[in-house]
Amino acid sequence: MKERMKENKEVTKKVDAAQENYVDERVKKITEEAVDAINLVSDVVDMLDKKEKDKALETIEKVLGKLEVLIARDPNLQVVPVDVKEQIVDFPGSVDDVEAAKTEIVALIKAGEVQLARDIMLQLASELDIFVTALPIGTYPVVLKAIIPLIEQEKYEEAKKLLIEALETLVIEKIALPLPILRAEQAIIRANELANKENPNKDELKELLAYAKEQLELAEALGYGRKEIDYKDLYEEIKNLEEILGSDKSTEDIFATLKEKLSAIMTKFNKPKAPTQMPKAAKKEENK
């Protein structure tokens, strides 16, 4: 089977930096008020255990004040990030390996070996996963205000139960950024830099372009987009670039369009992933 191309060292540096930037971008959206609000709510649970009524009421007022600040900044705000975690899942094989795995998965499912198929399926990913824990700003103030009369009536267990339920409503959003597309983008950014220098090495540019093309093929094989919808224009642009690099034409700015298109695709992926809906069996019509 065909082996994957080795990544250019400069491209590796750019890919690592880009991954850090995507995570930092999410971390920067964490607000001090939201984190403080969560921590204070946890404190209130302890206060209710100790039946510290006045301290609990005073702390809830503080939480409501912090949430009001967030809502005042953006009345349309739905969720506020309070924590960010990252995880990398990176399939090490080639497009041929992916296709072989797909064939094996289909065979296993047909044979009823669903769990064995699942074990292979879980490995067919190459992405930077960013998990954002967020506070649902719309529901929290409502729950906290409902708890106040319970505390005033010293119904601590009822108040505590509602508070714990509120803490459990934290939302976890997942952003899945495909590494093959990110690598292709950074390879083309590097190629663009080199192409605009005096007397660029066309062989090096060809290698970077070939690497980017290979990574796009891997992304497509892994299911990050479809050829006719997401990749058609990219492959056409790559074909044009291959022709230019095989001629005596100038390389100045030849990678700019492909760079923009790849960046646009990464932007499309840089948002919370909608939950996958499980298919439901069709309802059988009852015999009349």
C-alpha positions in Angstrom: 0.0 0.0 0.0 1.1 3.6 -0.7 2.7 5.2 2.3 1.8 8.7 3.5 4.2 11.5 2.5 6.5 13.0 5.2 5.5 16.4 6.4 7.9 19.3 5.8 9.4 20.6 9.1 8.3 24.1 8.5 4.7 22.9 7.8 4.8 20.9 11.1 5.7 24.1 13.0 2.8 25.9 11.3 0.3 23.1 12.0 1.3 23.0 15.7 1.0 26.8 16.0 -2.4 26.7 14.2 -3.7 24.0 16.6 -2.6 26.2 19.6 -4.3 29.2 18.1 -7.6 27.4 17.7 -7.6 26.3 21.3 -6.5 29.7 22.6 -9.3 31.3 20.6 -11.8 29.3 22.6 -10.0 29.9 25.9 -10.1 33.7 25.4 -13.9 33.5 25.3 -14.0 32.2 28.9 -15.3 35.0 31.1 -14.3 35.6 34.6 -17.9 36.3 35.7 -19.1 33.0 34.3 -16.4 31.0 36.0 -16.9 32.8 39.3 -20.7 32.1 39.0 -20.1 28.4 38.7 -17.6 28.3 41.6 -20.0 30.4 43.8 -22.9 28.0 43.0 -20.8 25.1 44.2 -20.1 27.1 47.4 -23.8 27.5 47.9 -24.3 23.7 47.9 -21.8 23.5 50.8 -23.6 26.3 52.6 -26.9 24.5 52.3 -25.4 21.4 53.8 -24.3 23.5 56.8 -27.7 25.3 56.8 -26.0 28.7 56.5 -29.1 30.5 55.3 -27.8 34.1 55.2 -24.5 33.2 53.6 -26.3 31.1 50.9 -28.7 33.9 50.1 -25.9 36.5 50.0 -23.9 34.3 47.6 -26.8 33.6 45.3 -27.3 37.4 45.0 -23.6 37.7 44.0 -24.1 35.0 41.3 -27.2 36.7 39.9 -25.2 40.0 39.8 -22.4 38.3 37.8 -24.9 36.7 35.4 -26.7 40.1 34.9 -23.3 41.6 33.9 -23.0 38.9 31.2 -26.5 39.4 29.9 -26.1 43.2 29.9 -23.1 42.8 27.6 -25.0 40.6 25.2 -28.8 40.2 25.6 -28.8 37.5 22.9 -26.2 35.4 24.7 -27.3 31.8 25.0 -24.3 30.0 26.5 -21.0 31.3 28.1 -17.8 29.2 28.0 -16.4 28.3 31.4 -13.8 25.6 30.5 -11.9 24.3 27.5 -10.3 21.0 26.9 -8.6 19.5 23.9 -7.9 16.1 22.5 -6.2 14.9 19.3 -7.3 11.8 17.4 -5.0 11.1 14.5 -5.3 8.2 12.1 -1.8 7.4 11.1 -2.5 5.5 7.8 -3.0 6.4 4.2 -6.1 6.7 2.0 -5.6 3.0 1.0 -5.6 2.1 4.7 -8.9 4.0 5.2 -10.5 2.3 2.3 -9.3 -1.1 3.6 -10.8 -0.3 7.0 -14.1 0.7 5.5 -14.3 -2.6 3.6 -13.6 -4.5 6.8 -16.2 -2.5 8.7 -18.9 -3.3 6.1 -18.0 -7.0 6.2 -18.1 -7.1 10.0 -21.5 -5.3 10.2 -23.0 -7.7 7.6 -21.6 -10.6 9.8 -23.3 -9.1 12.8 -20.0 -8.2 14.5 -21.1 -4.7 15.3 -18.7 -4.1 18.2 -15.7 -5.2 16.3 -16.8 -2.9 13.5 -17.1 -0.1 16.0 -13.6 -0.6 17.4 -12.2 0.0 13.9 -14.6 2.8 13.1 -13.5 4.8 16.2 -10.0 4.9 14.8 -11.1 6.5 11.5 -10.6 10.1 12.6 -7.9 12.7 12.3 -9.0 15.8 14.1 -8.3 18.3 16.9 -11.3 18.0 19.2 -12.0 21.1 21.4 -14.6 20.5 24.2 -16.1 23.7 25.5 -18.1 23.5 28.8 -20.6 26.3 28.7 -23.1 27.9 31.1 -26.6 28.2 29.7 -27.2 31.8 30.6 -30.9 31.7 29.9 -31.8 29.0 32.5 -29.4 29.7 35.3 -30.9 33.0 36.7 -34.4 31.5 36.6 -33.3 28.4 38.7 -31.4 30.5 41.2 -34.3 32.9 41.7 -36.6 29.9 42.3 -34.2 28.6 45.0 -34.3 31.8 47.0 -37.8 31.3 48.6 -36.8 27.7 49.4 -33.8 28.8 51.3 -35.7 31.5 53.1 -38.2 28.8 54.2 -35.2 26.7 55.3 -36.1 23.9 52.8 -32.4 23.2 52.4 -32.7 19.8 50.8 -35.2 21.0 48.1 -33.0 24.0 47.4 -29.9 21.8 47.2 -31.6 19.4 44.8 -32.5 22.3 42.4 -29.0 23.7 42.7 -27.4 20.4 41.8 -29.7 20.0 38.8 -28.7 23.5 37.7 -25.0 22.5 37.9 -25.8 19.5 35.8 -27.3 21.6 33.0 -23.8 22.8 31.9 -23.5 22.3 28.2 -20.5 20.6 26.5 -20.0 21.7 22.9 -17.5 19.9 20.6 -15.6 21.5 17.8 -13.9 19.0 15.5 -11.2 20.4 13.3 -10.0 18.0 10.6 -6.2 17.7 10.8 -5.7 16.7 7.1 -7.4 19.9 6.0 -5.4 21.9 8.5 -2.2 20.3 7.3 -3.1 21.0 3.7 -3.9 24.6 4.5 -0.6 25.1 6.3 1.4 23.4 3.5 -0.1 25.8 1.0 0.6 28.8 3.3 4.2 27.7 3.4 4.2 27.2 -0.4 2.8 30.6 -0.9 5.6 32.1 1.2 8.3 30.3 -0.8 6.6 31.0 -4.2 6.9 34.8 -3.6 10.6 34.7 -2.9 13.3 35.4 -5.5 14.2 32.2 -7.5 11.8 29.8 -5.7 12.6 26.1 -5.8 9.9 24.6 -7.9 10.6 21.1 -6.8 10.0 22.1 -3.2 6.7 23.8 -4.2 5.6 20.7 -6.1 6.3 18.6 -2.9 4.2 20.9 -0.8 1.4 20.9 -3.3 1.5 17.1 -3.5 1.4 16.8 0.2 -1.6 19.2 0.4 -3.4 17.1 -2.2 -2.7 13.9 -0.4 -4.0 15.4 2.9 -7.2 16.5 1.1 -7.7 13.0 -0.3 -7.2 11.6 3.2 -9.7 14.1 4.6 -12.2 13.1 2.0 -11.7 9.4 2.7 -12.2 10.0 6.4 -15.6 11.7 5.7 -14.6 15.3 6.3 -16.7 16.6 3.4 -17.7 15.3 0.0 -15.8 15.5 -3.3 -18.5 17.1 -5.4 -19.5 19.6 -2.8 -16.4 20.5 -0.8 -13.4 19.4 -2.8 -14.2 19.9 -6.5 -13.0 23.5 -6.7 -9.9 22.6 -4.6 -8.8 19.7 -6.9 -9.4 21.9 -10.0 -7.2 24.6 -8.4 -4.5 22.1 -7.6 -4.5 20.8 -11.2 -4.0 24.4 -12.4 -1.1 24.9 -10.0 0.5 21.6 -11.1 0.4 22.9 -14.7 2.0 26.2 -13.7 4.7 24.5 -11.7 5.5 22.3 -14.7 6.0 25.3 -16.9 8.2 28.4 -17.0 5.4 30.7 -15.7 6.0 32.9 -12.6 5.1 31.4 -9.2 4.2 34.8 -7.7 0.9 34.6 -5.8 -0.1 31.3 -7.6 -1.1 29.7 -4.2 -3.2 32.6 -2.9 -6.6 31.3 -4.2 -6.1 27.8 -2.9 -4.9 29.2 0.4 -8.2 31.3 0.7 -10.4 28.3 -0.2 -8.7 26.0 2.4 -9.0 28.7 5.1 -12.7 29.0 4.2 -13.2 25.3 4.8 -11.4 25.4 8.1 -13.7 28.3 9.1 -16.7 26.1 8.3 -15.5 23.4 10.7 -14.6 25.9 13.4 -18.0 25.8 15.2 -19.8 23.6 17.6 -20.7 20.3 16.0 -24.5 19.5 16.0 -25.4 16.3 17.9 -25.8 13.3 15.6 -29.4 12.1 15.6 -29.8 8.4 15.8 -32.0 7.0 13.0 -35.3 5.6 14.1 -37.0 2.6 12.7 -40.0 3.2 10.5 -43.3 2.7 12.2 -45.1 -0.4 11.0 -48.7 0.1 10.0 -51.1 -1.8 12.1 -53.3 -4.3 10.4 -56.7 -3.0 10.0 
